[in-house]
Amino acid sequence: MADKKYLTIDNRRVEIKNERNLLEIIRRIGIDLPTFCYHSELSIYGACRLCVVEIEGMGIVTSCSTTPQEGMVVSTNTNELREMRKVYLKLLLANHHQTCTTCSKSGACRLQDLSNRLGIREIPFSDEYKPKPIDSSSPSLIRDPNKCVLCGDCVRACEEIQSVGAIDFVNRGADTIVSPAFLKNLDAVECVYCGMCAGVCPTGSITPKFETEKVWNALNDKKKTVAVQIAPAIRVAIGEMFGLEPGEVSTGRLVAALKLLGFDQVYDTSFAADLTVLEESTEFIERKSKGEKLPLFTSCCPAWVKFAEQFYPDLLGNLSSCRSPQQMFGSVARKTLPEELSVNNEDLYLVSIMPCTAKKFEAQRDEFQTEGHRDVDVVLTTQELGMMIKEAGIDFTGLTPESLDMPMGFKTGAGVIFGVTGGVSEAVLRFAAEKLTGKKVSETDYNQVRGNDDIRETEIEIGDVKLKLAVVHGLKNARKVAEMIRSGECDYDFVEVMSCPGGCIAGAGQPVSKDYNYKQKRQNGLYVSDKGLQLHKSQDNPYLQSCYADALGGEPGSHTAHELLHTKYKTRRRIQSDHIEIGTEDEAKISVNVCVGTSCHLRGSRKILQDMMNYIHQKDLEDKVNIQATFCFEKCDKGPNVRIDDKIISKCDSAKAIEELNNAIAEVSAKN
């Protein structure tokens, strides 16, 4: 055994374990050093300077970027350090839109919290604040640049965790801002609405889009019957907004609170998750038996679906055609509840409580509308529901638990664990184990797919069938797996993808937690909830069996079930713009458009663009040709793509593009 190593922190002898930096050791011993820009899952940035410490012989350094060494003598709270932190905060506040009382992040804002904690009572610096427009274009998020402190958390999260890069730093010096590409709005770029940026933002600069007023209006409309579904992850997080520990299961109190708010029916999305298991497993087993379109990717996560539509259109055929549990619930509710509750469909108002901001986008997709009406009317995050409960003055912790409404309030443990990474895979395995062997299975835990590794691989034998699975969370890891599948490096049968690290329990709509172990506690809460239920396999849900008999064609995969519970996906532009002007547009000129989107760029479109611009200049063709860079022809798998007038040339190169351009010039000359 190696000798232990120690350092000294505030006169305490502390052992160095596996910490990456001083900050992690300091927090381990119970000292909560202030930070803005530090997140354990992100790269070290060191921009906020709030975590400064003093080390004998080294002076003042940032603890997040300093490697612990044996013998160090560290001070964390000297007068000089305290004054430095206050100055840094005051500088941030001087350039900050100080509308704290009306900010949706009030009470959970890191800047507000640290200002109170460090005793900031006045700001001696002149106000440098200049109002900037608020971006409310996204269906899921609000971006308010007036509250940005340039910590860079959102930029790093979008790139390092999701590999999307929808936002970045723009300009230099005092003019620096965080913005989507080309200063566009969020709805016009490749944002997948996962909300990872909002989850790490320490202020109210990026927040979930609040839609509580829509729900209040519906609850107070006497013509409306308002039904609500609650996702699995909500029950282990909502209590945190009222002082409970992360992971404490609050289903009964949650139901009671919703009833007090005025909801007529309270159901469980876990019922629809059980439904998803039957449909997705049936689809998977059929594909496996035929050896077609493998691996099967899960399709429960709307951020992942949009990511695939934008970056991997060639793999869309591998995505499960199943709708997510939220949307399955919506379509089944629209079909069954009007008769059951004696209400017209137009007077039935369906609300979802979700941990995920991308669910707001999902509910608005055209695929999930029937006769011009959304299957799910509005999606609220956990944060929004918590604010509604507080606004109504409800004592959440003092509530007497109440029961969910039947039949869509009944669920098995398989539906509940959908909220944690690996949960969908485990639920499918619980079904497949019995379907493939024809035997009842008593053991329902599949620890092989549990855990928090970025990419988890396992092979499981069920009867004489061997299944190779991968479980992925974080879209950067999903990209790695997709690239390996594209190149033929791996031969998975089933791939589960969740965009949020840890799964839905860590969605951007969940309460902002100050507990550094909140993910593990929430995950444990769902596993405990699974164990506490009588049934653990979706196929054993008796109400699900009745639902199939009465409304879904009798069995999973039936024609009726396919119409109500499945969907299709489409290639989606990453940048919502026709082109970037390079020269002055003239309708009389020949139009040349070169796609410079990611897929075409990787295949050499930038070189084509440059070669054509050089050729046009060398041949003095500027008066005849208008060349532009564009972003998508919806042919990402056939790039590079170039359009000359109305003709698209796929798998193009510079020589072919120039040849086609000369042909077009010749045609114009012949006409003249």
C-alpha positions in Angstrom: 0.0 0.0 0.0 1.3 3.4 -1.0 2.1 5.9 1.8 -0.6 8.4 2.5 0.0 12.0 1.6 -1.2 15.0 3.6 -1.6 18.7 3.3 -2.8 21.4 5.7 -6.0 23.4 5.2 -6.9 26.1 7.7 -4.8 24.4 10.4 -6.3 21.0 9.7 -4.2 18.1 8.5 -6.0 16.5 5.6 -5.3 13.4 3.6 -5.0 13.7 -0.2 -7.2 11.0 -1.9 -8.2 11.0 -5.5 -9.1 14.7 -5.8 -8.2 16.4 -9.1 -7.7 19.8 -7.4 -7.6 21.7 -4.1 -11.2 22.8 -4.4 -12.4 19.2 -4.3 -10.4 18.5 -1.1 -11.6 21.7 0.5 -15.2 20.8 -0.2 -14.7 17.3 1.1 -13.8 18.5 4.5 -16.9 20.7 4.7 -15.7 24.1 3.5 -18.0 25.4 0.7 -15.7 27.8 -1.2 -17.7 30.0 -3.5 -17.5 29.4 -7.3 -19.4 30.4 -10.4 -17.6 28.6 -13.1 -16.7 25.3 -11.5 -18.6 22.1 -12.4 -17.0 18.7 -11.8 -18.2 17.4 -15.1 -16.7 20.4 -17.1 -13.2 21.4 -17.9 -11.3 23.7 -15.5 -11.9 27.3 -16.5 -10.8 29.5 -13.5 -12.6 32.6 -14.8 -14.6 33.7 -11.8 -11.6 33.8 -9.4 -13.9 33.3 -6.4 -12.3 30.1 -5.3 -9.0 31.7 -4.6 -6.9 30.4 -1.7 -3.5 31.3 -0.3 -0.7 28.7 -0.2 2.5 29.3 1.7 5.3 29.8 -0.8 3.0 30.1 -3.8 0.8 33.0 -2.9 -2.8 33.4 -4.0 -4.1 30.9 -6.6 -7.4 29.5 -7.8 -8.1 26.3 -6.0 -10.0 24.8 -8.9 -6.9 24.8 -11.1 -4.3 23.9 -8.5 -3.2 20.3 -8.1 -2.9 19.2 -4.5 0.6 18.4 -3.3 2.0 16.9 -0.2 3.0 19.4 2.5 0.9 22.3 1.1 -0.3 24.8 3.8 -3.5 26.3 2.5 -5.6 29.2 3.9 -9.1 29.7 2.6 -10.5 32.7 4.5 -7.9 35.4 5.1 -8.9 39.1 5.1 -7.2 39.5 1.8 -9.1 36.6 0.2 -12.4 37.8 1.6 -11.9 41.3 0.2 -10.8 39.9 -3.2 -14.0 37.8 -3.5 -16.1 40.8 -2.6 -14.4 43.0 -5.3 -14.9 40.3 -7.9 -18.6 40.0 -7.0 -19.1 43.8 -7.0 -17.6 44.0 -10.5 -20.0 41.4 -11.7 -22.9 43.1 -10.1 -22.0 46.5 -11.7 -22.5 45.0 -15.1 -25.6 43.0 -14.2 -29.3 43.7 -14.7 -30.4 43.8 -11.1 -34.1 42.9 -11.3 -33.8 40.1 -8.8 -37.3 40.3 -7.4 -38.9 39.6 -10.8 -36.2 37.1 -12.0 -37.3 33.5 -12.4 -34.0 32.4 -10.8 -34.6 34.4 -7.7 -34.0 32.2 -4.6 -31.9 29.8 -6.7 -29.4 32.3 -8.2 -25.8 31.7 -7.3 -24.9 35.4 -7.7 -27.7 36.4 -5.4 -26.8 33.7 -2.9 -23.1 34.6 -2.8 -23.9 38.3 -2.6 -25.9 37.7 0.5 -23.4 35.2 1.9 -20.4 37.6 1.4 -22.3 40.6 2.8 -22.4 42.8 -0.4 -24.5 45.8 0.6 -23.3 48.4 -1.9 -21.7 48.6 -5.3 -19.1 51.4 -5.5 -18.5 51.0 -9.3 -20.5 52.9 -11.9 -23.3 51.1 -13.6 -22.1 49.8 -17.0 -25.3 48.0 -17.8 -26.6 48.5 -21.4 -29.9 46.7 -22.1 -29.8 43.9 -24.6 -32.8 42.2 -26.3 -34.2 39.0 -24.5 -34.4 35.9 -26.7 -37.7 34.1 -26.1 -37.8 32.3 -29.5 -37.1 28.9 -28.1 -40.1 26.7 -27.0 -38.0 25.5 -24.0 -35.7 28.3 -22.8 -35.4 32.0 -22.2 -32.0 33.6 -22.8 -31.5 37.0 -21.1 -28.1 38.4 -21.9 -28.6 41.2 -19.5 -28.0 38.8 -16.6 -25.0 37.1 -18.1 -21.8 37.3 -16.0 -19.6 35.7 -18.8 -18.7 32.7 -16.6 -18.7 30.5 -19.7 -20.5 27.6 -17.9 -23.2 27.4 -20.6 -20.6 27.5 -23.5 -18.6 24.6 -22.0 -21.7 22.5 -21.1 -23.1 22.8 -24.6 -19.7 21.8 -26.2 -18.1 19.5 -23.6 -21.2 17.5 -22.5 -23.4 17.7 -25.6 -21.0 18.5 -28.4 -23.6 20.8 -30.0 -21.9 24.2 -29.6 -25.1 26.2 -30.1 -23.7 29.1 -28.1 -20.2 30.6 -27.7 -18.4 33.8 -26.8 -18.7 36.6 -29.4 -16.6 39.8 -29.8 -13.7 40.7 -27.6 -12.8 42.7 -24.5 -15.6 44.8 -23.0 -17.9 43.9 -26.0 -17.8 40.2 -25.3 -21.1 38.5 -25.0 -22.4 34.9 -25.2 -24.6 34.3 -28.2 -25.7 31.6 -30.7 -23.9 31.6 -34.1 -24.2 34.8 -36.2 -26.1 36.5 -33.3 -29.2 34.5 -34.2 -31.9 33.4 -31.7 -31.8 30.0 -30.1 -34.6 28.6 -32.3 -32.6 29.4 -35.5 -29.5 27.4 -34.6 -28.7 23.8 -33.7 -29.8 24.0 -30.1 -31.5 20.7 -29.1 -33.3 22.4 -26.1 -31.8 20.0 -23.6 -31.4 22.9 -21.2 -27.9 21.8 -20.1 -26.9 25.5 -20.4 -29.7 26.5 -18.0 -28.8 23.8 -15.6 -25.3 25.2 -15.1 -26.0 28.9 -15.4 -25.4 30.5 -12.0 -27.7 33.5 -12.7 -31.0 34.0 -14.6 -29.3 34.4 -17.9 -30.6 31.1 -19.3 -33.7 29.6 -17.7 -36.5 27.2 -18.5 -39.4 28.9 -20.2 -42.2 29.4 -17.7 -45.7 28.6 -18.8 -47.5 28.5 -15.5 -50.0 31.2 -16.5 -51.5 28.9 -19.2 -52.1 26.3 -16.6 -53.6 28.7 -14.1 -56.0 29.9 -16.8 -57.0 26.3 -17.6 -57.5 25.4 -13.9 -59.8 28.5 -13.5 -61.8 27.7 -16.7 -64.9 25.9 -15.5 -65.4 24.4 -18.9 -62.1 22.6 -18.8 -61.3 19.3 -17.3 -57.6 19.4 -16.5 -55.6 16.2 -16.2 -52.0 16.0 -15.4 -49.2 13.4 -15.8 -46.1 13.3 -13.6 -42.9 11.9 -14.9 -40.9 9.4 -12.8 -38.1 11.8 -12.0 -40.4 14.4 -10.5 -41.2 12.4 -7.3 -37.5 12.3 -6.2 -36.8 16.0 -6.8 -39.9 18.1 -6.1 -39.4 17.9 -2.4 -36.0 19.7 -2.6 -37.9 22.9 -3.3 -39.5 22.6 0.1 -36.4 21.5 2.2 -36.6 17.8 1.7 -33.5 15.7 0.8 -32.8 14.8 -2.8 -34.1 11.4 -3.6 -36.9 11.4 -1.1 -40.0 9.9 -2.8 -42.8 12.4 -2.6 -45.4 10.9 -4.9 -48.3 11.0 -2.4 -47.7 14.6 -1.3 -47.3 15.6 -5.0 -50.7 14.1 -5.8 -52.2 16.0 -2.9 -50.6 19.3 -3.9 -51.9 18.9 -7.5 -55.4 18.2 -6.3 -55.3 21.3 -4.1 -54.2 23.3 -7.1 -57.3 22.2 -8.9 -56.3 19.4 -11.2 -59.2 17.1 -11.8 -57.2 14.0 -12.6 -53.6 13.1 -11.6 -51.9 10.3 -13.5 -48.4 8.8 -13.7 -46.2 9.0 -16.8 -44.8 5.7 -15.5 -48.0 4.0 -16.8 -47.1 5.3 -20.3 -43.4 4.2 -19.7 -44.8 0.7 -19.2 -46.6 1.1 -22.4 -43.4 2.2 -24.1 -41.6 -0.9 -22.8 -44.1 -3.2 -24.5 -44.1 -1.3 -27.8 -40.3 -0.7 -28.0 -39.4 -4.3 -26.8 -41.8 -5.8 -29.4 -40.2 -3.6 -32.1 -36.7 -4.5 -30.9 -37.3 -8.3 -30.8 -38.8 -8.1 -34.3 -35.8 -6.3 -35.6 -33.4 -8.6 -33.9 -35.1 -11.7 -35.2 -34.9 -10.3 -38.8 -31.5 -8.7 -38.3 -32.8 -5.4 -39.7 -32.0 -1.8 -38.8 -29.8 -2.7 -35.8 -28.9 -1.3 -33.4 -32.2 0.0 -32.2 -31.8 3.4 -30.6 -34.2 4.5 -27.9 -36.4 7.5 -28.7 -37.7 8.6 -25.3 -35.3 11.7 -25.1 -36.5 14.5 -27.4 -33.1 16.3 -27.2 -31.4 13.1 -28.5 -34.0 12.8 -31.3 -33.5 16.3 -32.5 -29.7 15.8 -32.2 -30.0 12.7 -34.5 -32.2 14.6 -36.9 -29.6 17.3 -37.2 -26.3 15.5 -37.1 -27.1 11.8 -38.0 -30.0 11.7 -40.5 -28.5 8.5 -42.0 -29.2 6.8 -38.6 -32.9 7.9 -38.3 -34.0 4.5 -39.5 -32.3 3.0 -36.5 -34.3 5.1 -34.0 -37.3 3.3 -32.4 -40.5 4.5 -34.0 -42.1 4.6 -30.5 -43.2 7.9 -29.2 -41.9 9.0 -25.8 -44.0 8.1 -22.7 -45.1 11.7 -22.5 -46.6 11.6 -26.0 -47.9 8.0 -25.7 -49.8 9.2 -22.6 -51.2 12.2 -24.6 -52.5 10.1 -27.5 -54.0 7.4 -25.3 -55.6 10.1 -23.0 -57.1 11.8 -26.0 -58.6 8.6 -27.1 -59.9 7.2 -23.8 -60.5 10.0 -21.3 -63.3 12.0 -23.1 -65.7 9.0 -22.8 -64.4 7.9 -19.4 -64.7 11.5 -17.9 -67.7 12.5 -19.9 -66.0 15.5 -21.5 -65.5 16.8 -25.0 -62.0 16.5 -26.3 -61.7 20.2 -26.9 -62.5 20.7 -23.2 -59.9 18.2 -22.0 -56.7 20.0 -21.1 -53.7 17.8 -20.7 -50.6 19.0 -18.7 -47.3 17.2 -18.3 -44.9 17.7 -15.3 -41.5 16.9 -16.7 -37.8 17.2 -15.5 -36.8 18.1 -19.0 -37.0 21.4 -20.9 -36.8 19.6 -24.3 -40.2 18.1 -23.5 -41.7 21.5 -24.1 -40.3 21.4 -27.7 -41.5 17.8 -28.1 -45.1 18.6 -27.2 -45.1 21.2 -30.0 -43.8 19.0 -32.8 -46.2 18.7 -35.7 -46.2 14.9 -35.4 -47.9 15.1 -32.0 -51.0 17.0 -33.0 -54.4 15.6 -33.9 -56.7 17.6 -36.1 -54.8 20.8 -35.3 -54.8 20.1 -31.5 -51.8 19.2 -29.4 -51.9 15.7 -27.8 -50.3 17.4 -24.7 -51.4 21.0 -24.2 -48.6 22.3 -22.0 -45.5 21.0 -20.4 -44.3 22.3 -17.0 -40.9 21.6 -15.4 -40.5 20.6 -11.8 -39.3 24.1 -11.1 -42.6 25.6 -12.5 -44.8 23.2 -10.5 -42.8 24.0 -7.3 -43.4 27.7 -7.9 -47.2 27.1 -8.4 -47.4 25.2 -5.1 -45.6 28.1 -3.4 -47.8 30.7 -5.0 -50.9 28.9 -3.8 -49.5 28.9 -0.3 -49.6 25.1 0.1 -47.6 23.5 2.9 -46.1 20.7 0.8 -44.2 18.9 3.6 -47.3 18.9 5.8 -49.7 17.4 3.2 -51.4 14.0 3.8 -50.4 11.8 0.9 -53.1 11.0 -1.7 -53.4 8.3 -4.4 -53.0 8.6 -8.1 -56.1 8.2 -10.3 -56.8 5.0 -12.1 -56.2 3.5 -14.6 -53.3 5.6 -15.8 -52.0 6.1 -12.3 -51.0 2.4 -12.0 -47.4 1.5 -12.9 -44.8 -1.1 -12.4 -41.2 -0.6 -11.2 -40.0 -0.9 -14.8 -41.9 2.3 -15.7 -40.5 4.2 -12.7 -36.8 3.5 -13.4 -37.2 5.2 -16.8 -36.0 8.3 -15.0 -32.4 7.1 -14.5 -29.7 6.3 -17.1 -29.9 2.6 -17.9 -33.5 2.4 -16.8 -35.0 2.0 -20.2 -32.5 -0.8 -21.1 -33.3 -2.6 -17.8 -37.0 -2.3 -18.4 -36.7 -3.7 -21.9 -34.6 -6.6 -20.6 -37.2 -7.4 -18.0 -39.7 -7.8 -20.9 -37.3 -9.5 -23.3 -36.3 -12.1 -20.7 -39.8 -13.5 -20.6 -40.7 -13.0 -24.2 -37.6 -14.7 -25.6 -37.7 -17.7 -23.3 -41.4 -18.1 -22.8 -40.8 -18.4 -19.1 -41.7 -16.3 -16.0 -38.6 -14.6 -14.6 -38.4 -13.7 -10.9 -35.0 -11.9 -11.0 -35.6 -8.4 -12.4 -32.4 -6.5 -11.6 -29.9 -6.0 -14.4 -26.9 -4.3 -12.7 -24.9 -4.6 -15.9 -26.7 -1.6 -17.3 -26.7 0.5 -14.1 -24.0 3.0 -13.2 -22.8 6.4 -14.3 -19.9 5.5 -16.8 -20.2 7.7 -19.9 -20.6 4.6 -22.1 -21.6 1.3 -20.6 -21.4 -1.8 -22.8 -22.7 -5.3 -21.9 -23.6 -8.6 -23.4 -26.5 -10.5 -22.0 -27.6 -14.0 -22.9 -31.3 -14.7 -22.8 -32.0 -18.3 -23.7 -30.1 -18.9 -26.9 -30.1 -15.2 -27.9 -27.1 -13.0 -27.1 -27.9 -9.3 -26.8 -25.2 -6.6 -27.0 -26.3 -3.3 -25.4 -24.8 0.1 -24.9 -26.1 2.7 -22.4 -25.0 6.3 -23.1 -25.8 9.6 -21.4 -24.6 13.0 -22.6 -24.8 13.7 -26.3 -21.1 14.0 -26.7 -20.9 10.3 -25.8 -23.9 9.6 -28.1 -21.9 11.2 -30.9 -19.0 8.8 -30.1 -21.2 5.8 -30.3 -23.0 7.0 -33.5 -19.6 7.5 -35.2 -18.5 4.0 -34.2 -21.7 2.6 -35.6 -21.2 4.6 -38.8 -17.7 3.3 -39.2 -18.6 -0.3 -38.4 -16.4 -0.4 -35.2 -19.2 -1.8 -33.1 -22.2 -4.1 -33.6 -24.7 -3.3 -30.8 -28.2 -4.6 -30.8 -29.7 -1.9 -28.6 -28.5 1.5 -27.6 -30.1 3.7 -24.9 -29.4 7.4 -25.2 -30.3 10.1 -22.6 -29.0 13.6 -23.2 -28.7 14.6 -19.5 -25.8 13.0 -17.5 -27.4 10.7 -15.0 -30.7 10.6 -16.9 -33.9 12.5 -16.4 -33.4 12.8 -12.7 -30.8 15.5 -13.7 -32.9 17.3 -16.3 -32.6 21.0 -16.7 -36.2 21.5 -15.4 -35.4 19.9 -12.0 -34.7 22.0 -8.9 -31.2 23.6 -8.6 -29.5 21.5 -6.0 -26.7 22.6 -3.6 -26.0 18.9 -2.7 -23.0 17.7 -4.7 -24.4 14.1 -4.5 -27.9 15.0 -5.7 -27.8 12.8 -8.8 -26.8 9.7 -6.9 -29.5 10.3 -4.3 -32.2 10.9 -6.9 -31.2 7.7 -8.7 -31.3 5.7 -5.5 -34.7 7.1 -4.8 -36.1 5.7 -8.1 -34.5 2.3 -7.5 -36.0 2.3 -4.0 -39.4 3.2 -5.5 -39.1 0.3 -7.9 -38.4 -2.1 -5.0 -41.3 -0.8 -3.0 -43.9 -1.7 -5.7 -45.5 -5.1 -6.0 -44.8 -5.4 -9.8 -41.5 -4.8 -11.6 -42.2 -5.9 -15.2 -44.3 -3.7 -17.5 -46.0 -6.8 -19.0 -47.6 -7.5 -15.6 -49.4 -4.2 -15.4 -53.1 -5.3 -15.4 -54.4 -1.8 -16.4 -52.1 -1.9 -19.4 -53.6 -5.2 -20.5 -57.1 -3.7 -20.3 -55.9 -0.6 -22.3 -54.7 -2.8 -25.1 -57.9 -4.8 -25.1 -60.2 -1.7 -25.1 -58.2 0.9 -27.2 -55.0 -0.4 -28.7 -56.0 -3.3 -31.0 -55.5 -6.1 -28.5 -51.7 -6.4 -28.5 -48.4 -4.5 -28.7 -47.4 -3.7 -32.3 -51.0 -3.9 -33.6 -52.2 -1.5 -36.4 -54.1 0.6 -33.9 -51.2 0.7 -31.5 -48.9 1.7 -34.3 -51.1 4.6 -35.3 -51.4 6.0 -31.8 -48.1 5.1 -30.2 -45.5 5.4 -33.0 -44.2 8.2 -35.2 -41.6 9.1 -37.8 -38.6 11.4 -37.8 -37.1 13.8 -40.4 -33.9 15.4 -41.4 -33.7 18.8 -39.7 -31.7 21.9 -40.6 -29.1 22.9 -38.0 -29.1 26.6 -38.9 -32.5 28.2 -39.9 -31.2 30.4 -42.6 -31.0 30.1 -46.4 -27.5 31.4 -46.8 -24.7 33.7 -45.8 -24.1 36.5 -48.3 -20.5 36.6 -49.7 -21.2 38.9 -52.7 -24.1 41.2 -53.6 -27.1 39.2 -54.7 -28.4 39.9 -58.3 -31.3 37.9 -59.7 -29.7 38.1 -63.2 -26.6 36.3 -62.0 -26.1 32.6 -61.8 -26.7 31.5 -58.2 -24.1 29.2 -56.6 -24.7 27.9 -53.1 -22.1 25.7 -51.3 -23.3 23.9 -48.1 -20.9 24.5 -45.2 -22.9 22.6 -42.6 -21.0 20.2 -40.4 -21.5 17.1 -42.5 -20.5 18.8 -45.8 -17.7 20.7 -44.1 -16.1 17.5 -42.9 -16.3 16.2 -46.4 -14.4 19.2 -47.9 -17.0 21.8 -48.8 -15.0 24.7 -47.4 -12.3 23.9 -49.9 -14.9 23.8 -52.7 -16.2 27.2 -51.6 -12.7 28.7 -51.6 -11.7 27.2 -54.9 -14.8 28.4 -56.6 -14.4 31.9 -55.2 -10.8 32.0 -56.5 -11.9 30.7 -59.9 -14.7 33.3 -60.2 -12.2 36.0 -59.3 -9.5 34.8 -61.7 -11.9 34.5 -64.6 -13.6 37.9 -63.9 -17.0 36.3 -63.4 -18.2 38.4 -60.5 -20.7 40.2 -62.8 -22.1 36.8 -63.9 -22.0 34.7 -60.7 -23.4 35.2 -57.2 -21.8 32.7 -54.7 -23.1 32.1 -51.3 -22.4 29.8 -48.3 -25.5 27.9 -47.2 -26.3 25.5 -44.4 -28.4 22.6 -45.5 -29.9 20.9 -48.6 -31.3 18.1 -46.4 -28.8 15.7 -48.1 -26.3 15.4 -45.3 -25.4 11.8 -46.2 -24.5 12.8 -49.8 -22.2 15.7 -49.1 -20.5 17.8 -50.1 -23.5 19.4 -51.8 -23.4 22.4 -54.2 -26.4 24.0 -55.8 -26.0 25.9 -59.1 -29.2 27.7 -59.9 -31.8 24.9 -59.4 -29.4 21.9 -59.8 -27.9 20.2 -56.7 -24.6 18.4 -57.2 -24.1 15.8 -54.5 -20.7 14.2 -53.6 -19.2 17.2 -55.3 -15.6 18.3 -55.5 -14.0 21.5 -56.8 -13.5 20.2 -60.4 -17.0 19.0 -60.7 -18.4 22.2 -59.3 -16.4 24.4 -61.7 -17.4 22.2 -64.6 -21.1 22.6 -63.8 -20.6 26.3 -63.3 -19.1 26.6 -66.8 -21.9 24.6 -68.2 -24.4 27.0 -66.6 -22.5 30.0 -68.0 -22.5 28.5 -71.4 -26.3 27.9 -71.3 -26.9 31.5 -70.3 -24.7 32.8 -73.1 -26.5 30.5 -75.6 -29.8 32.0 -74.6 -28.5 35.5 -75.0 
